[in-house]
Structures are given as structure tokens and as C-alpha cells.
């Protein structure tokens, strides 16, 4: 038996993404020469400095086919001594856009199926915010028809009557209020939403937004949804409600605080959304100094309401970290960094004009997130070392996404890579835009069916815990030509397995792998992971649509809700100890290393 290779050095420092070097095919003759030199020279065999000789020798002794000699084998190990990051328990969270008030879907958040799907991703934060945050006005009124917005006349009266009957039935329930809406009622709502979404899209494209009224009844329904699903609500407040001197007008907010305090609603707060874009959205600017003063006023306002004197405040919700957003964030942190409990900023990978699925596979695009995280954390920690940083509004594409692209299997590569990179670089919470409603970046469609990114998120929640581990990899790597960068198409992240998953004892490790190659890749567990039993959760497109698929399968079985209350069983495939992991092309897989008793994951 050849001696086991020495552990390779970590692929990167804890503060940078832990990606796999690009592993490319080499000629069979290179392997053969490496093998012969290793077997003829004892010193060469004991050295183990050539990673390529290790898989070759193992395969030769196992009597594998010679054809495998020309394939690449990646060695993978994980540092189990201690975590490099410990994230928020609600690391994977999501948001709802205030547009759900305007298009009517807020009235259906009591749907048993929607609540079940949201509960599947708990514990999590539910951020109620987006581009329409700064056009919300609170009125302490019950659901008057004039606040519902326009709707087609031929069914509006029946629709409103149905809503009233549904509200009366919900009011009679105690505790968590759930509804089973008739199919006809849902069909009428989908008609209304389709009409209203044309208006919403026009607003988005023109960057001219109309005001939205959030009534007391609307807030009740929103909070009921969060409470039933086990989510903590973060409510965005209108920062563009201004006095003549451009100071923030807090009258509507004070009324909202008093009402929600009277109801004993456990809510955290945020003021505004992407303040660096106010000039283009509303024709008026709020500079960073003024914004910092507004946050200080809001903090004082929260402390004046006894029920919220310890409520959390997050912000400023800055946009993509370009020049204006970075300047705003820098001044904000200087003047109001101590006021917020976590600093928030927005991220999306591309605009809504992409037309090709290949755009979702570009490693150069995936790598832009690292630069943006570094820019934001550098500014934040220069003023408040150790301050938590959150990413909000995360989605594959801006402007509502792209139909048949950002709502398909292909978008999962961006989503899982975002979670992996953000975790490694210490982002405390990632808020996905959005859970449900209009556009094409949501997790659940308007038929209340989970889309691929929902299933990715569900598997992540079930298996991945908040403790991030350092990944060690080694393999064959081609030397880049001068001026050329070899980007990683095989990305591996490791965490302690979630303690809430009772199928695995503490000490287990979960590894998730993104294979962006158009060929199969083989990964051999080495070092501390060697000869351990592995549970595989391989996620692939279902059907004939390939990367455009809106349904996915787990280990070959399509994932579908059993009924409105029941998730499908997430059945792993057991890989025997010592078996090589084979990742099919363009797939995502989760792998739980059982009974490893990792020190970092025992406590």
C-alpha cells in the first residue's frame, strides 16, 4: 500500500472563497510516466508531493479500467478542528415585496400551502421590503375597497365579497389563522394579479412608482403569515415621506408603531431601500448625512414606544457597492453605525435583459460577488469592527428576473454559490428576493408550487448548519497561459450538519458541491474524511428541459409536495465508505459525512 498523501494546504484563507482549482484532463501518458517513476523510486513514493500520483496508484491497485487513467481526480479534505465562521441561525432568509398589497396576493398569505412552504424554510427572517418600500403609507383602517387598487369590473364585486367572507372566517380562528381558498377565488385573484402586474412592470421600467396604502388589516395578515410560518418579521418603513426641510416625516411610522405595539407584534425595523437611488426613483435625493440623522430619529422613536425600546433596527439597505453607494455607506457608518444592529446592502448579479442560459453559468459573473463583499465589509469594519453585515434583495437578475431563466434550475448555480461565498466571507444573513409574488426570481410560483430555488433552499436548510469549515483540495491543474486566468468551475463548501436535523448526530459534516463543468468530475475524500460513509443528495433537472427545467429531482426522484401540509421525504443515497463521489455535469450535490465526530461540530 502506498503511503497516504500529506494534507494539502488550505485552498485559501478563511476570509476568501474556498473554491476548487480548475481540474482538467491530462494525457494518459503523463499519468503512466508519473506512475512508473513513483513505483521505481521509493523516495518518490514516500514523498507524496505529486498529488497526481496518489489517485493513479489507488486506481491501479484497485484494478480499474485503463480508460480512467486519463481522467482527473480531485482530493478533498475538511479541517474539522474548528469553524472559520459561525453564522446567524437565520442565515438563509427571504423577503416579500410590498407589491403583494397592490396586486392582492397579501390577502392569500393565509393559504395553508403558502404557510407550509414558508415554514419549511424557518427559522428565517421575513423582510417586507423592496423598491416600493418608500411609497408605503400606513392607515389605521380596516380593509376598505378603495385601498385595494383597481380591478376588472366584471368580477371585482364577487372578488371583494369573497375576501370579506374569508376575513370573517379567519377572525373566528384563534392563534394561527389558516385558510383553504376555493379554486375559483384563486383563479379570480390570478386574473387580477396578471392585470396589476402589467402596471407594476411599467412602474419598474419607467422608475416611476405610485403610493401603496398598508392598512391595519394588511399588517395583521402579514404578521399572521410570519407568525404561522415561524419567521421573524422585519418591516421596511418609508424613508421618502419628507418634511419641507427634507427631514424625515415620522408621523405615519409613529401611528404604525403604536398600532403594532398594541397588538404586541414582535417586529424588527428598517428605514428605506437603496437610498442611493432615490434621485432616479423619486426625483429627490437624501444624502448620507441626512439619512444617518433619520436613523437616529427612528431609533429614538422606537425607544419611546415601550414595547419596542429594545427592537432591532437594520439598514441602510444600500444598493450595489458602486461609487455612490459606497460613499453613502461610508458616511452613514461614520454618523449612525452604532444605531443599527446590522448593516444591510443589496446584491443582484445581472439586469433583466439576459436571454441565454449560459449567462447563469459564467464563472466571471459568479466571482463578482467576492469583490462586492470585500468593498462593503472594508467600509463597515473601518468604522465598526465586528459589526454584522447582511445581504438583502439577493436574486439572480434585477428588474424581476427573466422568464424561463431566473425561475429555472439554471438559477440555482448563482443562488447556491451566493450562499457559499457569503458564508465563507462572514456575511451573517442572506435575504433572498423573493419568496412569492410577481416577477421571475421568486421561490414559489402563483400556483403555490415550489420552483427549483425553493427546493435548493429547503435541502440547504435541512442539512447545512451555521458553522462554516475550511475546505482543503488538491488535484491536477493546468498552468495558465500569460495573461489568462483559470476560473473555478468546481466549487465546494463545507459546514457542520444542522443540529436541528435529527437524522444525523452532532459531529457530522455537510459538503455541497457545484459542478459547472460540462463533464463529469470525480472527487475522492481524503484525510479526516477518508473511508467514511456518505449520504448523497444529488439535485438534477427533471424532464427534457435541461437547465430550463422548473422541476428538479433528488437522487432521480422528482420533488413534489405530497399535499398542502406535507413535504416529500428527502431520501439520501448511501455511498459506501471509500467510494469516489461522481458529480454529473452541471449539477449540484449535498453530501453528509456521517459519524465523523468532527470536533468543530460536536458542541
C-alpha positions in Angstrom: 0.0 0.0 0.0 1.4 3.4 -0.8 1.6 5.9 2.0 -1.3 8.3 2.3 -0.5 11.8 0.9 0.2 14.7 3.1 -2.7 17.0 3.7 -2.6 19.8 1.1 -2.5 23.3 2.4 -5.8 25.2 2.6 -7.1 26.4 -0.8 -7.4 29.9 0.6 -7.5 31.9 3.7 -10.7 31.9 5.8 -11.7 35.3 4.5 -11.8 34.3 0.9 -13.9 31.9 -1.2 -12.8 28.3 -0.8 -13.0 27.2 -4.4 -11.6 24.2 -6.2 -8.8 24.8 -8.7 -9.9 24.1 -12.2 -9.2 20.4 -12.8 -8.5 19.5 -16.5 -7.9 16.3 -18.3 -4.3 15.3 -18.9 -2.9 12.8 -21.4 -2.7 9.2 -20.4 1.0 9.2 -21.0 1.5 11.8 -18.3 -0.2 9.5 -15.7 1.7 6.5 -16.9 5.1 8.2 -16.6 4.1 9.5 -13.2 3.1 6.0 -12.1 6.2 4.3 -13.3 8.5 6.9 -11.7 6.6 6.5 -8.4 6.8 2.7 -8.4 10.5 2.6 -9.3 11.7 5.2 -6.7 10.9 4.6 -3.0 11.8 8.2 -2.2 9.3 9.3 -4.8 6.6 7.1 -3.4 7.2 8.3 0.2 7.3 12.0 -0.8 3.7 12.3 -2.0 4.5 15.8 -3.2 2.9 14.9 -6.5 -0.9 14.8 -5.9 -1.4 13.2 -9.3 0.4 10.0 -8.3 -2.0 9.3 -5.5 -5.2 8.7 -7.4 -3.3 6.9 -10.1 -1.8 4.4 -7.7 -5.0 3.8 -5.9 -6.8 3.1 -9.1 -4.1 0.8 -10.5 -4.2 -1.3 -7.3 -8.0 -1.4 -7.5 -7.8 -2.9 -10.9 -9.8 -0.2 -12.6 -10.1 0.2 -16.3 -7.1 1.9 -18.1 -9.6 4.4 -19.6 -9.9 6.1 -16.2 -6.1 6.8 -16.3 -6.9 9.9 -18.4 -9.4 11.4 -16.0 -8.9 13.9 -13.2 -9.4 13.0 -9.6 -9.8 15.7 -7.0 -8.7 15.1 -3.4 -11.0 16.7 -0.8 -10.5 17.2 2.9 -12.0 19.4 5.6 -10.4 21.0 8.6 -12.5 19.7 11.5 -10.6 21.3 14.3 -12.8 24.5 14.5 -15.1 26.6 12.4 -13.8 29.6 10.4 -17.2 31.3 10.7 -20.3 31.0 12.9 -23.3 32.5 11.1 -26.7 33.5 12.2 -29.2 30.7 12.7 -31.4 32.5 10.2 -28.6 32.8 7.6 -30.8 31.8 4.7 -33.8 34.2 4.9 -36.1 35.8 2.3 -38.3 38.8 1.7 -41.7 39.9 0.3 -42.1 42.9 -1.9 -44.8 45.5 -0.9 -46.3 44.9 -4.3 -48.3 42.0 -2.7 -50.6 44.7 -1.3 -51.2 46.3 -4.6 -51.8 43.1 -6.7 -53.9 41.5 -4.0 -51.7 38.5 -3.0 -51.4 39.7 0.5 -55.0 38.5 1.1 -53.9 35.0 0.3 -50.9 34.7 2.6 -53.1 32.8 5.0 -53.2 29.9 2.4 -52.3 26.7 4.2 -49.9 25.7 1.4 -48.0 29.0 1.4 -47.6 28.9 5.1 -46.4 25.3 4.9 -43.8 26.2 2.3 -42.6 29.2 4.3 -42.4 27.1 7.4 -40.2 24.7 5.6 -37.5 27.5 5.4 -37.8 28.5 9.0 -36.1 29.7 11.2 -35.6 32.7 9.0 -36.2 36.4 8.7 -39.0 37.7 6.6 -38.1 41.2 5.3 -41.1 43.1 4.0 -39.4 45.5 1.7 -38.1 46.3 -1.8 -38.3 49.1 -4.3 -41.8 50.0 -3.2 -40.9 50.3 0.5 -40.5 54.1 0.1 -44.0 54.5 -1.2 -45.8 52.8 1.7 -48.3 54.8 3.8 -49.9 53.3 6.9 -53.5 54.0 7.7 -55.2 52.5 10.8 -58.2 51.4 8.9 -59.8 48.1 8.1 -59.9 46.8 4.6 -61.8 49.4 2.6 -62.3 48.6 -1.0 -60.8 51.9 -2.1 -57.4 50.9 -0.7 -57.3 47.7 -2.7 -56.4 49.3 -6.0 -58.1 48.8 -9.4 -59.5 45.6 -10.7 -61.6 44.3 -13.6 -65.2 45.3 -13.1 -66.7 42.1 -14.2 -65.6 40.2 -11.2 -64.5 42.9 -8.7 -67.7 42.8 -6.6 -67.7 39.0 -6.3 -63.9 39.0 -5.5 -64.3 41.6 -2.8 -67.2 39.7 -1.3 -65.1 36.5 -1.2 -62.3 38.4 0.5 -64.7 39.8 3.2 -66.1 36.3 3.8 -62.6 34.9 4.1 -61.6 37.6 6.6 -64.6 37.0 8.7 -63.8 33.2 8.8 -60.2 33.9 9.7 -61.2 36.3 12.5 -63.1 33.5 14.2 -60.0 31.4 14.4 -57.7 31.6 17.4 -53.9 31.6 17.2 -52.5 30.8 13.8 -55.1 31.7 11.1 -55.1 29.4 8.0 -57.4 29.2 5.0 -58.2 26.9 2.2 -59.2 29.2 -0.6 -61.6 27.9 -3.2 -60.1 27.3 -6.7 -62.5 29.9 -8.3 -61.3 32.5 -5.8 -57.7 31.8 -6.6 -58.4 32.0 -10.3 -60.1 35.4 -9.9 -57.0 36.6 -7.9 -54.7 35.4 -10.6 -56.6 37.4 -13.2 -56.4 40.5 -11.0 -52.7 39.9 -10.4 -52.0 39.5 -14.1 -53.6 42.8 -14.9 -51.9 44.6 -12.0 -48.5 43.2 -12.7 -48.5 45.0 -16.1 -48.9 48.2 -14.1 -46.2 47.1 -11.7 -43.8 46.2 -14.6 -44.5 49.6 -16.2 -43.6 51.3 -13.0 -40.4 49.4 -12.7 -39.3 50.1 -16.3 -40.2 53.8 -16.1 -38.8 54.1 -12.5 -41.9 56.0 -11.5 -43.8 54.4 -8.6 -47.3 55.1 -7.2 -48.1 55.1 -3.5 -49.3 52.0 -1.6 -51.5 52.0 1.4 -50.9 49.4 4.1 -53.9 49.2 6.4 -54.2 47.8 9.8 -55.8 44.7 8.3 -52.9 44.3 5.9 -50.4 44.4 8.7 -52.5 41.8 10.6 -52.4 39.4 7.7 -48.7 40.0 7.1 -47.8 39.3 10.7 -50.1 36.3 10.9 -48.2 34.8 7.9 -44.9 35.4 9.6 -46.0 34.0 12.9 -47.7 30.9 11.5 -44.5 30.1 9.5 -42.1 30.6 12.3 -40.5 33.7 10.7 -39.3 36.9 12.3 -40.8 40.0 10.5 -38.6 42.9 9.5 -40.8 45.7 8.3 -39.4 48.4 6.0 -40.5 52.0 6.6 -41.0 54.8 4.1 -37.9 57.0 4.1 -39.2 59.3 1.4 -42.0 60.7 3.5 -40.3 64.1 3.9 -40.9 67.4 5.6 -40.4 70.7 3.6 -36.9 70.9 5.1 -36.1 67.4 3.7 -36.1 65.9 7.2 -37.9 62.6 7.7 -41.6 62.8 8.5 -42.2 60.1 11.1 -46.0 60.7 11.6 -47.1 57.6 9.7 -44.4 55.5 11.3 -45.5 56.6 14.8 -49.0 55.6 14.1 -47.8 52.2 12.8 -45.6 51.6 15.9 -48.5 52.4 18.2 -50.8 50.0 16.4 -48.4 47.1 16.2 -47.3 47.7 19.9 -50.9 47.5 20.9 -51.1 44.1 19.1 -47.8 43.0 20.7 -46.3 42.3 17.3 -42.7 41.2 17.6 -41.2 43.1 14.7 -37.7 44.5 13.7 -37.4 47.6 11.6 -35.6 49.0 8.6 -35.8 52.5 7.1 -35.8 52.9 3.3 -34.5 50.8 0.4 -31.5 51.6 -1.8 -31.3 55.3 -0.7 -28.5 55.9 -3.2 -31.1 55.5 -6.0 -33.7 58.0 -4.7 -32.9 60.7 -7.2 -33.7 58.4 -10.1 -36.7 56.9 -8.4 -38.4 59.9 -6.8 -36.6 62.9 -8.3 -35.2 63.9 -4.9 -32.0 63.0 -3.1 -31.4 62.1 0.6 -27.7 62.5 1.3 -26.0 60.1 3.7 -25.7 62.6 6.5 -29.4 63.3 6.4 -30.1 59.5 6.3 -27.9 58.9 9.3 -29.9 61.6 11.2 -33.2 59.9 10.1 -32.0 56.6 11.5 -31.1 58.3 14.8 -34.6 59.8 14.9 -36.1 56.3 14.2 -34.0 54.7 17.0 -35.3 57.4 19.4 -38.8 56.8 18.2 -38.5 53.1 18.9 -37.2 53.7 22.4 -40.1 56.0 23.1 -42.6 53.1 22.5 -42.2 50.9 25.5 -42.9 47.6 23.6 -40.2 48.4 21.0 -37.5 50.0 23.2 -35.3 47.0 22.5 -36.4 46.3 19.0 -33.7 45.7 16.4 -33.0 48.2 13.6 -31.3 47.4 10.4 -30.0 49.5 7.5 -29.3 51.4 5.4 -30.2 49.0 2.6 -27.6 50.4 0.2 -27.6 49.4 -3.4 -24.8 47.6 -5.4 -21.5 48.8 -4.0 -20.6 51.2 -6.8 -19.1 54.6 -6.1 -22.3 56.4 -4.9 -23.4 53.6 -2.8 -20.0 53.2 -1.2 -19.8 56.9 -0.4 -23.3 56.8 1.1 -22.4 53.8 3.2 -19.1 55.3 4.4 -20.8 58.5 5.7 -23.7 56.6 7.1 -21.4 54.3 9.1 -19.4 57.3 10.4 -22.5 59.0 11.7 -25.0 56.2 12.5 -23.1 52.9 12.5 -23.8 52.4 16.2 -27.5 52.9 15.7 -28.1 49.8 13.5 -27.8 46.2 14.7 -26.6 45.0 11.3 -25.6 46.8 8.1 -27.6 45.9 5.1 -26.9 46.2 1.3 -28.4 44.9 -1.9 -27.0 42.5 -4.4 -28.1 41.1 -7.8 -25.9 39.5 -10.5 -27.3 40.9 -13.7 -30.0 43.1 -15.2 -33.2 41.7 -16.6 -32.1 41.8 -20.3 -30.2 38.5 -20.3 -31.6 36.0 -22.8 -29.2 32.9 -22.6 -28.9 30.2 -20.1 -25.1 30.4 -20.5 -25.2 33.8 -18.7 -26.1 31.9 -15.5 -23.0 29.7 -15.8 -20.3 32.3 -16.2 -17.7 31.9 -13.5 -16.6 35.5 -14.1 -20.1 36.6 -13.1 -20.1 34.4 -10.0 -16.8 35.9 -9.0 -18.1 39.4 -8.9 -19.7 38.8 -5.5 -16.4 38.4 -3.8 -15.3 41.9 -4.9 -18.6 43.4 -3.8 -18.5 41.8 -0.4 -14.9 43.0 0.1 -15.9 46.5 -0.7 -18.8 46.6 1.7 -17.0 44.8 4.6 -14.0 47.1 4.3 -16.1 50.2 4.7 -18.2 48.7 7.5 -15.3 47.4 9.6 -13.2 50.5 9.2 -15.9 52.3 11.3 -17.4 49.5 13.3 -15.1 46.4 13.6 -17.1 43.3 14.1 -20.4 44.8 13.0 -22.7 42.2 11.4 -23.2 42.6 7.6 -26.3 41.4 5.8 -27.1 41.0 2.1 -30.7 41.8 1.2 -32.6 41.7 -2.1 -30.5 38.9 -3.4 -31.6 37.4 -6.7 -30.2 36.1 -10.0 -31.4 39.1 -12.0 -32.6 42.6 -11.4 -35.9 44.0 -12.6 -38.0 41.0 -11.7 -35.7 38.5 -13.4 -36.2 36.7 -16.7 -39.0 34.3 -17.6 -37.8 30.7 -18.2 -34.3 31.6 -16.9 -34.2 33.1 -13.4 -37.1 30.8 -12.3 -35.4 27.6 -13.6 -32.8 25.1 -12.5 -30.0 27.2 -14.1 -30.5 30.0 -11.5 -29.6 27.5 -8.7 -25.9 27.8 -9.5 -26.0 31.5 -8.7 -28.1 31.0 -5.6 -26.0 28.2 -4.1 -22.8 30.0 -5.0 -24.1 33.1 -3.3 -24.8 31.2 -0.1 -21.4 29.5 -0.2 -19.3 32.6 -0.8 -21.3 34.8 1.6 -20.9 32.2 4.4 -17.2 31.9 3.8 -16.7 35.6 3.9 -18.7 36.1 7.0 -21.9 37.6 5.8 -24.3 37.0 8.7 -27.6 36.8 6.8 -28.6 36.5 3.1 -32.2 37.6 2.3 -33.5 36.1 -1.0 -35.8 38.2 -3.2 -38.4 37.0 -3.1 -40.5 34.2 -1.5 -43.6 34.8 -3.6 -45.4 37.2 -5.9 -44.7 38.9 -9.3 -41.6 38.6 -11.5 -39.4 35.6 -12.1 -37.0 35.5 -9.2 -39.3 34.1 -6.6 -39.1 30.7 -4.8 -42.8 29.8 -5.1 -45.0 30.4 -8.2 -48.6 31.7 -8.3 -49.9 28.2 -8.4 -48.3 27.8 -5.0 -45.8 25.3 -6.4 -42.1 25.4 -5.3 -39.6 26.4 -8.0 -36.1 24.9 -8.2 -34.5 27.5 -6.0 -37.1 26.7 -3.3 -36.0 23.0 -3.3 -32.3 24.0 -3.2 -33.2 26.3 -0.2 -35.1 23.5 1.5 -32.3 21.0 1.2 -29.8 23.6 2.4 -32.0 24.4 5.5 -32.3 20.7 6.3 -28.6 19.8 6.0 -26.4 22.9 6.4 -25.7 24.4 9.8 -24.3 27.8 10.7 -20.7 26.6 11.4 -18.5 27.1 8.3 -15.5 24.8 7.8 -12.3 25.3 5.8 -12.0 23.1 2.7 -8.7 21.6 1.6 -8.4 20.4 -2.0 -5.7 19.1 -4.3 -5.6 17.8 -7.8 -4.2 18.3 -11.3 -4.1 21.8 -12.6 -3.1 23.2 -15.9 -0.7 26.2 -15.9 -2.4 29.3 -17.3 -1.0 31.0 -20.3 0.4 34.5 -19.7 -2.4 37.0 -19.2 -5.1 34.3 -18.8 -6.9 33.5 -15.6 -8.2 30.0 -14.9 -11.5 30.3 -13.1 -13.0 27.7 -10.8 -15.9 25.6 -12.3 -15.9 23.2 -9.4 -16.9 24.9 -6.1 -17.0 23.1 -2.8 -18.2 24.4 0.5 -18.4 22.7 3.9 -20.4 23.3 7.1 -21.3 21.3 10.2 -24.5 19.5 9.6 -27.5 21.3 11.0 -28.1 20.4 14.6 -31.9 20.5 14.0 -31.6 17.5 11.7 -32.2 14.6 14.0 -31.2 12.1 11.3 -27.6 12.9 11.9 -25.7 13.0 15.2 -23.6 16.0 16.2 -20.2 15.9 14.7 -21.4 15.2 11.1 -20.3 17.4 8.2 -22.3 18.6 5.2 -20.4 19.4 2.0 -22.2 20.9 -1.0 -20.6 20.9 -4.5 -21.4 23.0 -7.6 -20.2 21.4 -10.8 -20.2 24.0 -13.6 -18.2 21.7 -16.0 -19.9 20.1 -18.9 -18.3 16.9 -18.0 -18.4 14.5 -15.0 -16.0 15.2 -12.2 -14.7 12.7 -9.6 -13.9 13.7 -6.0 -12.1 11.5 -3.6 -12.5 12.1 0.1 -9.1 12.1 1.8 -7.6 12.8 5.2 -10.1 13.1 8.0 -13.0 12.3 5.5 -11.3 9.1 4.3 -13.3 5.9 4.5 -16.4 7.5 5.9 -20.0 6.6 4.9 -21.6 9.4 2.9 -25.2 10.3 2.3 -25.7 11.8 -1.2 -28.4 14.3 -2.1 -27.9 14.9 -5.8 -30.2 17.6 -7.4 -30.7 17.5 -11.1 -33.2 18.9 -13.6 -36.3 16.8 -14.1 -37.8 16.3 -17.6 -36.5 17.2 -21.0 -35.9 20.9 -20.5 -32.4 20.6 -19.1 -31.2 23.7 -17.4 -34.5 25.4 -18.3 -36.4 22.9 -16.1 -38.8 24.2 -13.5 -38.9 20.9 -11.7 -36.0 19.1 -10.1 -35.3 15.6 -8.9 -33.4 14.3 -5.8 -31.4 11.2 -6.5 -33.5 10.5 -9.5 -36.9 11.1 -7.9 -39.0 14.2 -8.8 -39.6 16.5 -5.8 -43.3 17.3 -5.4 -45.4 18.4 -2.4 -47.5 15.4 -1.1 -50.4 17.8 -0.2 -50.8 21.3 1.3 -49.3 20.1 4.6 -46.7 17.6 3.7 -43.3 17.8 2.1 -41.8 14.9 0.2 -39.3 12.7 2.0 -35.8 13.8 1.2 -34.2 10.4 0.8 -30.4 10.2 0.6 -28.5 7.7 -1.4 -25.8 5.9 0.7 -22.3 5.8 -0.7 -20.2 3.1 0.8 -17.1 4.1 2.7 -14.2 5.0 0.5 -16.3 5.4 -2.6 -15.4 8.2 -5.0 -18.0 10.9 -5.5 -19.0 11.3 -9.1 -20.6 14.6 -9.9 -22.5 14.7 -13.2 -22.0 17.7 -15.4 -23.9 20.9 -14.5 -25.3 19.6 -11.2 -25.5 20.5 -7.5 -25.0 17.9 -4.8 -25.1 17.9 -1.0 -23.0 15.2 0.8 -23.3 14.4 4.5 -20.3 12.7 6.1 -21.7 10.6 8.8 -20.2 9.5 12.1 -17.0 11.6 11.5 -17.3 13.0 15.1 -15.7 16.3 14.0 -14.5 18.3 16.9 -15.8 21.6 15.4 -19.3 20.1 15.1 -19.7 18.4 18.4 -20.5 21.3 20.6 
